[in-house]
């Protein structure tokens, strides 16, 4: 069976279970098994303009996000990350059918699209902010890298230190695949290797105008407004590095500095942290976890798919990634219930 045929079969099963009410039975029979922390990045539609700053697969369309929030409000118990972290930290029962909504990075579309929808449905959410980039009004390095791949006129890219054939860039699909390979290489290369590889790629792709990325992140005023409205504002480092690849003093500066800067700018508490760069690489370890603990955070979330259970490490909470494909509610319902009940990758 081909991969596409397996995907169609899987979707058919999920749709049938969703429409047949199997997930409703699951929620009724096991309401307090686990909690789920959802991991979003972007709420935007390509109809708003090109999504130059993020992989469209990571962006949920606003109408799809609205349906998802209505679904959570009607079928689950949306709670804050504080409620889940407090239960785990103190060994208290998790709220029945608890689901928390979180966002990584701090994209401006979070304020423009997600925030009004969350308010309309009365759902709290946590926004983990890349503080140094907001302060400098600069795009994330991941956004810059993706834009280079999408905008370049080059047809091939050779990465130094690899024995394989050059990466091809002729079609959008090839560009996306080559970007995925390259970003994983940079994230996994450590500070020295990553800092050497990024400018090589930058020079080879030859894109110098990044104007479309301007103002891709929220402003401090927008972030503070969301905090005043009851949203949780968390930290996501200063510059979005892969923390295990940094010398300990630099990792500590990224972690502590992000909390300090956000608190100064929004004049409010920052109690929660999200480890950056989780896609396909090791993005935290015991050393980094201990730095987050020493910095005074109450919890930290990962990009590892899975549920939250009592007895989990409050500084290594799993989440469930939400992507554009989850605009079809049956996919979100199926993945959410599967993760909630058995913890296998969704």
C-alpha positions in Angstrom: 0.0 0.0 0.0 1.4 3.4 -0.9 1.9 6.2 1.6 -0.9 8.2 0.2 -3.3 5.2 0.3 -2.4 4.6 3.9 -3.1 8.3 4.7 -6.5 8.1 3.0 -7.3 4.9 4.9 -6.3 6.5 8.2 -8.4 9.6 7.5 -11.3 7.4 6.7 -11.1 5.6 10.0 -10.7 8.8 11.9 -13.6 10.4 10.2 -15.8 7.4 10.8 -14.9 7.3 14.5 -15.6 11.0 14.8 -18.9 11.0 13.1 -19.9 7.7 14.8 -19.5 9.2 18.3 -16.7 7.0 19.4 -14.7 9.9 20.7 -17.7 11.1 22.7 -17.9 7.7 24.4 -14.2 7.8 25.1 -14.5 11.2 26.8 -17.5 10.1 28.9 -15.8 6.8 30.1 -12.4 8.2 30.8 -12.7 11.9 31.6 -9.7 12.3 33.9 -7.1 10.0 32.3 -4.7 12.7 31.3 -4.5 16.4 30.2 -3.4 17.6 26.8 -1.3 20.7 26.0 -1.8 21.8 22.4 1.2 23.4 20.6 0.3 26.0 18.0 2.6 28.4 16.1 0.6 30.4 13.7 -3.1 31.3 12.9 -3.0 32.7 9.4 -4.2 32.0 5.9 -2.3 32.3 2.7 -5.3 34.4 1.6 -3.9 37.1 3.9 -0.7 37.2 1.8 2.3 34.8 1.4 3.3 33.2 4.7 6.9 34.2 4.2 7.8 33.8 7.9 6.6 30.3 8.5 6.0 26.9 6.9 2.3 27.0 5.9 1.9 23.5 7.4 2.4 25.1 10.8 -0.2 27.7 10.2 -3.9 27.0 11.0 -6.4 29.0 9.1 -8.4 31.4 11.2 -11.7 29.8 10.3 -10.2 26.4 11.2 -8.9 27.7 14.5 -12.3 29.1 15.3 -13.9 25.7 14.7 -11.2 24.0 16.9 -11.8 26.4 19.8 -15.6 25.9 19.6 -14.9 22.1 19.6 -12.7 22.4 22.7 -15.2 24.6 24.5 -18.1 22.1 23.8 -16.3 18.8 24.2 -13.4 19.4 26.6 -12.4 21.6 29.5 -10.1 24.4 28.3 -7.8 25.4 31.2 -4.7 27.5 31.6 -1.2 26.1 31.6 -1.0 27.2 35.2 -3.8 24.8 36.1 -2.0 21.8 34.5 1.4 22.8 35.9 0.0 23.3 39.4 -1.7 19.9 39.4 1.5 18.1 38.2 3.8 20.0 40.6 1.6 19.3 43.6 0.3 15.8 42.8 -3.3 17.1 42.6 -5.8 15.4 40.2 -5.8 16.9 36.7 -9.0 18.6 35.7 -11.3 16.2 33.8 -10.9 16.5 30.0 -8.4 19.3 30.5 -6.9 20.8 27.4 -4.5 23.8 27.4 -3.8 25.9 24.3 -0.2 27.2 23.8 1.6 29.1 21.1 5.4 29.2 20.4 7.5 32.0 19.0 5.3 35.1 19.2 4.1 35.7 15.6 2.0 38.8 15.0 -0.8 36.7 13.6 -1.3 35.3 17.1 -2.5 38.7 18.2 -4.3 39.5 14.9 -6.2 36.2 14.5 -5.8 33.9 17.5 -6.4 36.4 20.3 -9.8 37.6 19.2 -11.0 34.0 18.6 -9.8 32.9 22.0 -11.6 35.8 23.7 -14.8 35.1 21.8 -14.8 31.5 23.1 -13.5 32.4 26.6 -10.5 30.1 26.3 -7.2 31.0 28.0 -3.9 30.4 26.2 -0.2 30.7 26.8 2.1 32.6 24.4 5.8 31.7 24.6 7.7 34.8 23.4 11.1 34.9 21.7 12.0 38.0 23.6 15.2 39.3 22.0 13.7 39.2 18.5 10.6 41.1 19.7 12.9 43.7 21.4 15.1 44.1 18.2 12.1 43.9 15.9 13.9 41.2 13.9 12.5 38.0 12.5 13.5 34.6 14.0 16.5 33.0 12.3 14.2 30.1 11.3 12.0 32.6 9.5 15.0 34.1 7.7 16.2 30.7 6.6 12.9 29.6 5.3 12.5 32.8 3.3 15.9 32.3 1.8 14.8 29.0 0.4 11.5 30.2 -0.9 12.9 33.4 -2.5 16.3 32.2 -3.9 17.0 32.0 -7.6 19.5 29.2 -7.0 18.5 25.7 -8.2 20.9 23.7 -6.0 22.6 23.9 -2.6 25.7 22.1 -1.4 26.1 21.9 2.3 29.7 21.9 3.5 30.8 18.7 5.2 28.3 16.4 3.6 29.1 13.6 1.1 25.6 13.5 -0.5 24.4 15.1 -3.7 23.5 18.8 -3.7 20.0 19.7 -2.4 17.7 20.6 -5.3 15.6 23.8 -5.3 13.7 23.7 -8.6 10.2 23.2 -7.3 8.3 24.4 -4.1 8.3 20.8 -2.8 12.1 20.5 -3.3 12.6 23.8 -1.6 10.6 22.8 1.4 12.3 19.4 1.7 15.8 21.0 1.3 14.9 23.6 3.9 13.9 20.8 6.4 17.2 19.1 5.8 19.2 22.3 6.3 17.4 23.5 9.4 17.9 20.2 11.1 21.6 20.3 10.2 22.0 23.8 11.7 20.0 22.9 14.8 22.0 19.8 15.4 25.4 21.3 14.7 25.9 23.1 18.0 26.7 26.7 18.4 30.0 26.7 16.5 28.8 24.5 13.7 25.5 26.2 13.4 27.0 29.7 13.4 29.4 28.6 10.6 26.8 26.8 8.5 24.0 29.5 8.5 26.0 32.2 6.8 27.3 29.7 4.2 23.7 28.9 3.3 22.8 32.5 3.4 25.5 33.4 1.0 24.8 30.5 -1.4 21.1 31.3 -1.7 21.9 34.9 -2.4 18.8 36.5 -0.9 19.5 40.0 0.6 16.1 41.6 0.9 14.0 40.3 3.8 11.5 43.1 3.8 8.5 40.7 3.7 9.6 39.4 7.1 9.4 42.8 8.7 6.9 43.0 11.6 6.4 39.2 11.5 6.4 39.2 15.4 4.2 40.9 17.9 5.0 44.1 19.6 5.4 44.5 23.3 2.2 46.5 23.4 0.3 43.7 21.8 1.8 41.1 24.1 1.1 43.2 27.2 -2.6 43.7 26.0 -3.0 39.9 25.8 -1.5 39.5 29.3 -3.9 42.1 30.7 -6.8 40.2 29.0 -5.9 37.0 31.0 -3.6 35.2 28.6 -0.4 33.7 30.0 2.8 35.2 28.7 5.7 32.8 28.8 9.3 32.8 27.6 10.9 31.1 24.6 14.5 32.3 25.0 16.0 35.5 23.6 17.0 34.4 20.1 15.5 30.9 19.6 18.8 28.9 19.7 19.1 25.2 20.3 19.9 25.3 24.0 21.8 22.0 24.3 24.2 23.2 21.7 25.2 26.3 23.7 27.9 26.7 26.4 26.1 26.6 29.7 26.6 30.4 30.5 25.1 31.3 27.1 22.2 28.9 27.6 21.6 30.4 31.0 21.7 34.0 29.6 19.1 33.0 26.9 16.8 31.5 29.5 17.1 34.1 32.3 17.4 37.0 30.0 14.2 36.2 28.2 12.2 36.0 31.5 13.7 39.3 32.7 13.1 41.2 29.5 9.5 40.1 29.1 8.7 40.9 32.7 10.2 44.4 32.3 8.4 45.1 29.0 4.9 43.8 30.0 5.1 44.7 33.7 3.7 41.3 34.6 4.8 37.8 35.7 6.4 35.3 33.5 6.2 31.8 35.1 6.4 29.4 32.2 9.0 28.4 29.6 9.0 26.6 26.2 12.2 24.9 24.9 12.7 26.1 21.2 13.8 24.1 18.2 12.0 20.8 18.8 11.4 19.6 15.3 13.6 16.6 14.6 16.4 17.4 17.1 17.1 17.1 20.7 16.0 20.5 22.1 16.6 20.1 25.9 18.5 18.0 28.3 19.1 17.7 32.1 21.5 20.7 32.1 19.1 22.9 30.3 16.2 21.7 32.4 18.1 22.6 35.6 18.8 26.1 34.2 15.1 26.6 33.6 14.4 25.4 37.2 17.0 27.7 38.7 15.7 30.7 36.7 12.5 30.5 38.7 10.0 29.2 36.1 7.1 27.1 37.3 7.0 24.8 34.3 8.5 24.1 30.9 7.0 22.5 27.9 8.6 20.5 25.2 7.8 19.7 21.5 7.5 16.0 22.3 4.0 14.7 21.3 2.1 13.1 24.1 -0.2 13.8 27.1 0.5 15.1 30.6 0.0 12.7 33.4 0.3 13.0 37.2 3.9 12.2 38.1 5.3 13.8 35.0 8.3 16.2 35.2 6.8 19.7 35.4 9.9 21.0 33.5 9.5 18.5 30.6 5.7 18.6 29.9 4.7 17.0 26.6 2.4 18.7 24.1 0.5 17.8 21.0 1.4 19.7 17.8 -1.5 21.2 15.8 -0.9 21.8 12.1 -2.8 23.0 9.1 -4.1 19.4 8.5 -6.0 19.7 11.8 -8.3 22.2 10.2 -10.4 19.1 9.5 -11.8 18.5 13.0 -11.9 14.8 12.7 -8.1 14.7 12.6 -7.8 16.9 15.7 -10.4 14.9 17.5 -8.7 11.6 16.7 -5.2 12.7 17.5 -6.3 14.5 20.7 -8.1 11.4 22.0 -5.4 9.0 21.1 -2.8 11.1 22.8 -5.1 11.7 25.8 -5.8 8.0 26.3 -2.6 6.2 25.6 0.3 8.7 25.1 1.6 7.3 21.8 2.7 9.7 19.2 -0.3 11.3 17.5 
